Amino acid sequence: MGGRRRRPGYTKTRHDYAGGRTTYTAMYEVSAGEYISAGTFHTFDEAEAAWVEMAAQIRRGVHVDPRRGRIKFTVFAAVYLDTIAHTKANTRRTYRGTLDRQLIPTFGDLYLNEITTEAVAIWIRRLSDAGYAPGTIRSYKSHFSAIMSCALAWGYGLAYNPCIAVKVPKEPPLRIRALTPESVVALFNALTGPTARLLVELDLQTGCRWGEITELRGGDVIDDPDHDDRVYLRVERAVADVGAADNPLGNGSRFFVEDTTKEIGRAHV
């Protein structure tokens, strides 16, 4: 004969809550005989509905254990940095800089499930009030959102990403002022020596970054079979200031040459 089936949850009545008020705590079963709280409520019916919903989530396989959210942000940030070891060294340095300058001082001592949308919005407003450029604020928030999205995907007790609904200040339209032919002539006349002129002309003609231009080799220039006066320029390396902590070589140098392959259309010789 089978035993009595254990209930997946129950409501615990408390008569000694703050101020002597009576409250109701919803308890639900997460493993055999182990119950955790789904929250404390003012009415019995609210508490009953809360544990029933949590029990239903467990049955559907979509339950997120809130206890996993009891890890401080600074601890999870270190875990996250370890997971992006495969990314470019410069990317890791950028994330580390955002963490060290902004996220750890602001959210480091909070548990993951204590970081709310309101807290993120207040942080964004303070950055704006402090005079940070909209582009910088957008970059900081993007890094923060990526970290919290990772915590959500890994089941660290979050019901949502608190960064998603937070808006950042709008950036003014970017207007690029092109150099006139006279300005280009004046620029070249101000340069000293053929090497400087070659580097600047490559920059003007291709749009390459300085870290890419300084790592070009003779073999990166490929003749265009259809035009005698044009070549392909293959960019395979770029030097970046990644910081000593994120240099994969571990030699204490700030600079690292990364592999990055792309072809720059056709550049005039």
Disulfide bonds with the S-S distance in Angstrom:
none
